[in-house]
Each structure stands twice: as C-alpha cells, then as structure tokens.
C-alpha cells in the first residue's frame, strides 16, 4: 500500500488492527476452504468465531477524517460473495437452528426468536469480506479508514451479535452432544 497518510498507516500498523486483520483473514480462509472435512470445519469455525469476537473487542474505533457517510466504494456483489462462501455449516441440518432471546438485557417484549447458524456465518463473512476488500484492493486512505470504521461499527451493531449467537449455539450443539458427527 502506497501513498497512505501517516495517520492511516499508523492505524493499519497498530497491534490491535494487525491482530484483528489476521484473525478476520483466517476466518475468511476457513469459510472459503473447499478441501476441509466437515468434522474439522465445525471445530475450527467455533475457534475462529471466538478469536474473531475477542479481536473485535480490541479493535480501536476510528474517527472519519478522509471518508464520510456519503462516500461510495466499489463492493463485492452478494452473488460474488455467495460464490466464494462455500462453507459446510449448512450441512448441520436441523441442528443449525437455535433459539435465543434477541436482547437479553431488555425486559419488555423479550420472546424467544429462532436463530440460524447459516445466516450468522454468512453475515459475518459478508461484512468482513467487504471491508477486507476495501483494505486490500482499493487501498486508499478513504477506503481503509472507512473499512476500519465499518469493522468496529459492525462488531458493535451487526456481525458481533451474529458471532456471539453462533458461538453460543455451537457450544450447545457440540458440548451437549446434539451433533450427529
């Protein structure tokens, strides 16, 4: 990456950012691995989601200087993401559905809802893949800053929730003996 401002270069080189990007890339690699066996995949996805959540906690918030809400970037299409998202999670069958309370801290209207591991993993994958594309392919100050901002925002408001839900569901599926493998 060339011609980046010092503040963007510094953000990218920080330990928290480097640790997060390494874990995020490992998660993407696992999802796109067409050779991995089913039993290994489920063990690894549980580990990767835990690492990802932990790295998301440490990721620093970014102030937008070079980009704004009006900034637009070329992005990966949902069709392209589906092509690359060849994970094995959908083979869990009925075990990929789980029940949750959407917001356990909210007292009113707290009926259980059904979650779906396929949706959790696909949403995390799409959110990370899109922001990594901005960092790795577009690679401008504006794109990198926006990607880092989106990654932290997504952790607090979208993909972080999916991550927690998937970790919890996988814990019960595998440690309570609900899996058939």
Secondary structure as the mmCIF struct_conf table of DSSP 4:
data_model
#
loop_
_struct_conf.conf_type_id
_struct_conf.id
_struct_conf.beg_label_comp_id
_struct_conf.beg_label_asym_id
_struct_conf.beg_label_seq_id
_struct_conf.end_label_comp_id
_struct_conf.end_label_asym_id
_struct_conf.end_label_seq_id
BEND BEND1 UNK A 3 UNK A 3
HELX_RH_AL_P HELX_RH_AL_P1 UNK A 6 UNK A 13
BEND BEND2 UNK A 14 UNK A 14
HELX_RH_AL_P HELX_RH_AL_P2 UNK A 15 UNK A 32
BEND BEND3 UNK A 34 UNK A 35
HELX_RH_AL_P HELX_RH_AL_P3 UNK A 38 UNK A 58
HELX_LH_PP_P HELX_LH_PP_P1 UNK A 59 UNK A 61
BEND BEND4 UNK A 65 UNK A 66
TURN_TY1_P TURN_TY1_P1 UNK A 69 UNK A 70
HELX_RH_AL_P HELX_RH_AL_P4 UNK A 78 UNK A 84
BEND BEND5 UNK A 88 UNK A 88
HELX_RH_3T_P HELX_RH_3T_P1 UNK A 89 UNK A 96
STRN STRN1 UNK A 97 UNK A 101
BEND BEND6 UNK A 102 UNK A 102
TURN_TY1_P TURN_TY1_P2 UNK A 104 UNK A 105
BEND BEND7 UNK A 108 UNK A 109
STRN STRN2 UNK A 112 UNK A 116
HELX_RH_AL_P HELX_RH_AL_P5 UNK A 117 UNK A 133
HELX_RH_PI_P HELX_RH_PI_P1 UNK A 134 UNK A 138
HELX_RH_AL_P HELX_RH_AL_P6 UNK A 141 UNK A 157
BEND BEND8 UNK A 158 UNK A 158
HELX_RH_AL_P HELX_RH_AL_P7 UNK A 159 UNK A 175
TURN_TY1_P TURN_TY1_P3 UNK A 176 UNK A 177
#
